[in-house]
Amino acid sequence: MQQDKRLPHNGKEGLLFGWLIVTITVMLMTSYNVMLHTEHFTLETMWTILKIIPGMWIIAMILEGAIFGRLAESLTKKLTNDSSSFHKKVLLRIVFTVIGMSVAMTFVGDIIANGIHNEIFSNWLAHWPYNFAIVLIAEILLIQPLARQVMVKLHESKDRQAAIVR
């Protein structure tokens, strides 16, 4: 699975791949959750979204890279083998990552928006299923295919450059 043109081949490409996925996901989910809790979309709402995104992005990059990405990769390896299809491996990795990230980021988002409060767990119970469903659908249909297409274009470009040098 490592040398597939749709996936990163090294750490630098992995960082770009993760950056794309986390950036799009954080922008989507921050916008969705802020707009869900405001009555109207105004300049103030947009400003709130723009102020929250950098912190959410940093937290998401750390959590994905240090915890949930590694956990998802480990679980995927346990449930697949060399003969498993690319799509099965990718789908499992997406599902495991989205479960972990949506659990954590639903808590983080509530803490950023409301501070630590007595209803944090009940808020999480109310919001997590929606956050999970939206992120899972977005990752499968839009975000992951887009990031994989960027990898394909990057690898095709590198292949063309290598052919010119030869």
Residue pairs with C-beta under 8 A, 6 or more apart in sequence:
1 7
1 86
1 89
2 9
3 9
4 86
5 151
5 152
5 155
5 156
6 86
6 148
6 149
6 151
6 152
7 17
7 148
7 151
8 14
8 16
8 17
8 151
9 155
13 151
13 154
16 150
16 154
17 147
17 150
17 151
18 61
18 64
18 65
18 69
19 61
20 143
20 146
20 147
20 150
21 64
21 139
21 143
21 144
21 147
22 57
22 60
22 61
22 64
23 57
24 138
24 142
24 143
24 146
24 147
25 60
25 101
25 135
25 138
25 139
25 143
26 53
26 56
26 57
26 60
27 53
28 134
28 135
28 138
28 143
29 56
29 105
29 109
29 131
29 134
29 135
30 49
30 52
30 53
30 56
30 109
31 49
32 134
33 109
33 113
33 127
33 131
34 45
34 48
34 49
34 52
34 113
35 41
35 45
35 49
37 113
38 45
38 48
52 112
52 113
55 112
56 105
56 108
56 109
56 112
59 105
59 108
60 101
60 105
63 100
63 101
63 104
63 105
64 97
64 101
67 100
67 104
68 96
68 97
68 100
68 101
68 104
69 97
71 96
71 100
72 92
72 93
72 94
72 96
72 97
72 100
73 93
75 92
75 96
76 89
76 92
76 93
76 96
79 92
80 88
80 89
80 92
90 144
91 140
94 136
94 139
94 140
94 144
95 136
97 139
98 132
98 135
98 136
98 139
99 132
101 135
102 128
102 131
102 132
102 135
102 136
103 128
103 132
105 131
106 124
106 127
106 128
106 131
107 120
107 124
109 127
110 120
110 123
110 124
110 127
111 120
114 120
114 123
